Amino acid sequence: MQKGILPETMKTIAAVLTEINRPLQIEELTIPPLKKGQVMVEIAYSGICHSQLNEIHGLKGEDKFLPHTLGHEGSGIVLEIGPDVTKVKPGDHVVLTWIKGSGHDAPSTQYSRKDGNIVNSGAISTFMEYSIISENRLIPIPREMPLKEAALLGCAIPTGAGIVMNTARVQSGNSVAVFGVGGIGLSAILAAKMMDAAIIIAVDIREQKLIQAKEIGATYIINASQQDVLETIQTITGGQGVDFAIEAAGQKETMETAFESVKDKGGLSILAGNLPTGHQISIDPFDLIKGKRIIGTWGGETDPDRDILTYVGHFLSDRLNLSFFTSDIYRLDEINNSFKDLESGKVNRALIEFL
């Protein structure tokens, strides 16, 4: 489509969640006119992650918005801007992120089906060819940044790397254990390596993921299905425990083990994984008295307007290697297969390619 020349009524092909625990449906939807603070984006690539799997399986609680679109990280090209938008202009290359930045916090969108029925959408949705996005979910990026790698900067990298750089503020010489080395865990390992952590321990149950973690910077790997995790960490750290433990697996046992693995008098465990709604973890309160700490994280405490451009700079200067994230590419009509591969552990971060 020629930029700047848009038809009065635009259509988009989108993946729609119609029922919990059912495959996404590929549908043609009609795009409504832009409202104040909204931006029309041609999606180039969309990432998928376990957050969408949790939605599909109903693990986030009652879903009051069915049917609705999905997707919260991606990259694309701005086609049109709505009233009062100043952050981006047509032709800009952008990262799309669920993390709120500067600009209007625009209302959610409702698309329409061929039969006139409504399909709901949030302030950001990336499992579609053309999408209406809230201005504050967009970060303009230089054209030198490839759109394929840029899609990773909407969630996986800001969350994983953000935990290391913003939440934990890892410094040279620190020790870090990462529990669960999917997209967020691997991003944390990349950042820990950039920050010159002395010990970087990757913990998972899948050997192939651990091999990949070793290749990108983990100094030690622990297969939790074959080794005693706490005992091994104690051996690695000389009985001290780690300075920081990052939980990115979203499992009760790993959350509890991550907390136990940090050192007394200041060790910090950071939970990034999600348990199903209503599930709880258990910790020994005496560990808190000994000075161990446990906190959650909201997107790695990322300031998207600042941090995403920082990651772009690291990528363009060859400090941030994202190539291992971009090998698993799917078409939109293959999106249900991509979720199966993600759930089985076959892939770390699948990308849906549109352009």
C-alpha positions in Angstrom: 0.0 0.0 0.0 1.4 3.4 -0.9 2.0 5.4 2.3 -0.2 8.4 2.9 -3.0 7.1 0.5 -5.4 5.2 2.6 -8.9 4.0 1.5 -11.9 5.3 3.4 -12.7 1.8 4.7 -9.7 -0.4 5.5 -9.7 -4.1 6.2 -7.2 -6.1 8.2 -6.6 -9.8 8.7 -6.3 -10.6 12.4 -6.0 -13.6 14.7 -8.9 -13.4 17.1 -9.5 -15.2 20.4 -13.2 -16.2 20.3 -13.3 -18.8 23.1 -11.0 -19.8 26.0 -8.8 -22.9 25.2 -9.7 -22.8 21.5 -7.4 -22.0 18.6 -7.2 -18.4 17.4 -9.4 -17.7 14.4 -8.0 -15.8 11.4 -10.6 -13.2 10.4 -11.0 -10.2 8.1 -12.0 -7.1 10.2 -13.0 -3.6 9.3 -10.9 -0.8 10.8 -12.8 2.1 12.4 -11.7 5.8 12.0 -8.9 6.9 14.2 -9.8 8.7 17.5 -7.7 11.2 19.4 -4.3 9.8 20.3 -4.6 6.7 18.0 -2.2 5.7 15.3 -2.6 3.3 12.4 0.4 1.0 12.0 1.3 -1.6 9.4 2.7 -4.4 11.4 6.0 -5.8 10.2 6.7 -8.4 12.9 5.0 -9.5 16.1 6.5 -11.4 19.0 4.5 -14.0 20.9 5.0 -15.0 24.5 3.6 -17.0 27.4 1.5 -14.0 28.4 -0.8 -14.7 25.4 -0.8 -18.4 26.2 -2.1 -17.5 29.6 -4.9 -15.5 28.0 -5.7 -18.3 25.6 -5.9 -20.8 28.4 -7.9 -18.4 30.7 -5.2 -18.4 33.4 -5.5 -14.6 33.9 -9.1 -15.0 35.3 -12.4 -14.2 33.7 -12.1 -12.8 30.2 -14.9 -10.2 29.8 -13.8 -9.0 26.4 -14.3 -12.0 24.1 -14.0 -12.0 21.2 -10.8 -9.9 21.1 -7.5 -9.5 19.3 -4.1 -10.3 20.9 -0.4 -9.4 20.8 1.6 -6.9 22.8 5.0 -6.5 21.2 6.1 -5.9 17.6 7.4 -3.5 15.0 5.9 -1.7 12.1 5.5 1.4 10.0 3.2 4.3 10.8 0.5 4.8 8.1 -1.8 7.4 9.6 -2.1 9.4 12.8 -5.2 10.5 14.6 -6.0 13.9 16.1 -3.4 15.4 18.5 -0.7 12.8 17.8 2.7 14.4 17.9 5.1 11.6 18.8 5.1 9.8 15.4 4.3 10.7 11.8 3.4 8.6 8.7 6.4 6.7 7.5 8.1 6.4 10.9 9.5 3.0 11.9 8.3 2.1 15.4 8.5 -0.5 18.2 5.1 -1.4 19.6 5.2 -2.2 23.4 2.6 -2.9 26.1 4.7 -0.8 28.5 3.3 2.8 28.6 5.5 5.6 27.5 4.9 9.2 26.7 2.0 10.4 24.5 -1.8 10.0 24.7 -3.2 7.0 26.5 -5.9 6.5 23.8 -9.1 4.4 24.2 -9.4 0.8 23.2 -10.6 -0.1 19.7 -13.5 -2.1 18.4 -13.2 -3.7 15.0 -16.2 -5.1 13.1 -16.7 -8.4 11.4 -18.3 -9.0 8.0 -21.6 -9.7 9.8 -21.4 -6.4 11.7 -20.5 -8.0 15.1 -17.8 -6.4 17.2 -14.3 -7.7 18.0 -12.7 -5.9 20.9 -9.0 -4.8 21.0 -6.8 -3.1 23.5 -4.5 -0.1 23.3 -2.1 -2.3 21.5 -2.6 -5.4 19.4 -0.1 -6.9 17.1 -1.5 -10.2 15.7 -2.9 -8.4 12.7 -1.8 -6.8 9.4 -2.9 -3.3 10.2 -3.6 -2.2 13.8 -4.8 0.9 15.7 -2.3 1.6 18.5 -2.4 4.1 21.3 0.3 6.8 20.9 1.9 5.9 24.2 2.6 2.3 23.1 4.8 3.5 20.2 8.5 4.3 20.2 10.0 5.7 16.9 13.3 4.1 16.0 16.0 4.9 13.4 15.6 3.2 10.0 19.0 1.5 10.5 17.3 -0.7 13.1 16.0 -3.9 11.3 12.3 -4.3 12.0 12.7 -8.0 12.6 15.0 -7.5 15.6 13.1 -4.3 16.6 10.0 -6.5 17.4 11.9 -8.0 20.3 12.3 -4.6 22.0 8.6 -4.4 22.8 8.5 -7.0 25.6 11.2 -9.7 25.9 14.3 -7.4 25.9 12.8 -4.5 28.0 11.5 -7.0 30.6 14.5 -9.3 30.9 17.3 -6.7 30.3 15.3 -4.2 32.3 15.3 -6.4 35.4 19.1 -6.6 35.2 19.7 -2.9 34.4 16.8 -1.1 36.2 15.4 -3.4 38.9 18.5 -5.2 40.2 21.1 -2.7 38.8 23.6 -5.5 38.4 27.2 -4.3 38.6 30.5 -5.7 37.5 31.4 -8.7 39.7 27.9 -9.6 40.8 26.4 -13.1 40.7 23.1 -13.7 38.9 21.0 -16.8 38.6 18.2 -16.9 36.0 15.5 -19.4 36.4 13.7 -20.2 33.1 15.7 -19.3 30.0 12.9 -18.5 27.5 12.7 -15.0 25.9 12.8 -13.0 29.1 15.4 -15.2 30.8 17.8 -15.1 27.8 17.4 -11.3 27.6 18.4 -11.1 31.3 21.5 -13.2 30.6 22.4 -11.0 27.7 22.1 -7.9 29.9 24.0 -9.5 32.8 26.9 -10.2 30.4 26.8 -6.6 29.2 27.0 -5.5 32.8 30.0 -7.8 33.3 28.5 -10.0 36.0 31.1 -12.4 37.3 28.8 -15.4 37.7 25.7 -15.9 35.4 23.8 -19.2 36.2 21.1 -20.4 33.8 18.6 -22.8 35.3 16.1 -24.8 33.2 14.8 -28.3 32.5 15.4 -28.3 28.7 19.0 -29.0 27.7 18.8 -27.2 24.4 17.8 -24.0 26.1 20.6 -24.3 28.5 23.1 -24.8 25.7 21.8 -21.6 24.1 22.1 -19.8 27.4 25.7 -20.9 27.6 26.4 -19.7 24.1 25.1 -16.2 24.8 26.9 -15.6 28.1 25.9 -17.9 31.0 29.0 -19.0 32.9 27.2 -22.0 34.4 24.1 -24.0 33.5 22.0 -26.2 35.8 19.5 -28.7 34.4 16.9 -28.7 37.2 15.6 -32.1 36.1 19.0 -33.7 36.7 20.7 -31.7 39.4 19.9 -30.3 42.9 19.6 -26.6 42.0 20.2 -25.1 45.5 23.1 -27.4 46.2 24.8 -26.6 42.9 24.4 -22.9 43.3 25.9 -23.1 46.8 28.9 -25.0 45.3 29.3 -22.4 42.5 29.1 -19.5 44.9 31.3 -21.0 47.7 28.3 -21.4 50.0 27.2 -17.8 49.7 24.3 -17.8 47.4 23.8 -15.4 44.5 23.4 -11.6 44.7 20.4 -11.7 42.4 17.9 -14.4 41.3 15.6 -13.7 38.4 12.5 -16.0 38.1 11.2 -16.1 34.5 9.7 -19.6 34.4 6.3 -18.8 36.0 6.3 -21.8 38.2 5.6 -22.0 41.9 8.6 -24.3 42.7 11.1 -22.1 40.7 9.8 -19.0 42.4 10.4 -20.5 45.8 13.8 -21.9 44.8 14.9 -18.6 43.3 14.2 -16.9 46.7 16.1 -19.6 48.6 19.1 -19.3 46.2 20.0 -15.7 47.1 22.6 -14.8 49.7 21.8 -13.7 53.2 22.1 -10.0 54.1 21.0 -8.4 50.9 20.4 -11.1 48.3 17.4 -10.1 46.0 15.0 -12.4 44.2 12.9 -10.8 41.4 9.8 -12.5 40.1 9.0 -11.9 36.4 7.0 -15.1 35.8 3.2 -15.3 36.1 1.3 -18.0 38.1 -2.4 -18.6 37.2 -4.8 -16.3 39.0 -5.3 -17.3 42.7 -2.1 -19.5 43.0 0.3 -18.7 45.8 3.9 -19.4 46.8 5.4 -20.2 50.2 8.6 -18.8 51.7 10.2 -19.2 55.1 9.8 -15.8 56.9 13.1 -16.5 58.7 14.9 -16.0 55.4 13.5 -12.5 55.4 14.9 -11.9 58.8 18.3 -13.1 57.5 18.2 -10.3 55.0 17.0 -12.1 51.8 14.6 -10.0 49.8 11.9 -10.8 47.2 10.1 -8.4 44.9 8.1 -8.4 41.6 8.7 -6.4 38.5 6.6 -4.5 36.0 8.2 -4.8 32.7 11.7 -4.5 34.1 10.8 -1.0 35.4 11.3 0.1 31.8 11.0 3.7 30.6 10.3 2.7 27.0 11.1 6.2 25.5 14.6 6.0 27.1 15.4 2.3 27.3 14.2 1.0 24.0 16.4 3.5 22.2 19.3 2.5 24.4 18.8 -1.2 23.3 18.7 0.0 19.7 22.0 1.7 20.3 23.5 -1.5 21.8 22.3 -3.5 18.9 23.6 -1.1 16.2 27.0 -1.1 18.0 27.1 -4.9 18.1 26.9 -5.1 21.9 23.4 -6.7 21.9 23.1 -9.8 19.8 19.5 -10.7 19.0 20.1 -13.1 16.1 19.3 -16.2 18.2 15.8 -14.8 18.8 14.9 -14.4 15.1 15.3 -17.9 13.7 11.7 -19.1 14.4 9.5 -17.2 11.9 5.8 -18.0 11.3 3.1 -16.6 9.0 -0.1 -15.3 10.6 -2.1 -18.3 9.4 0.5 -20.5 11.3 0.0 -18.6 14.6 -1.6 -21.6 16.4 1.4 -23.8 15.5 3.7 -21.1 16.9 1.9 -21.3 20.2 2.1 -25.0 20.3 5.9 -24.8 19.7 6.3 -22.2 22.4 4.3 -24.2 24.9 6.3 -27.3 24.2 9.6 -25.5 24.6 10.6 -25.9 20.9 11.1 -22.2 20.5 12.1 -19.4 22.8 10.6 -16.4 21.1 8.6 -17.0 17.9 8.0 -14.1 15.5 5.0 -13.6 13.2 6.1 -12.0 9.9 3.8 -9.8 7.9 5.9 -7.8 5.5 
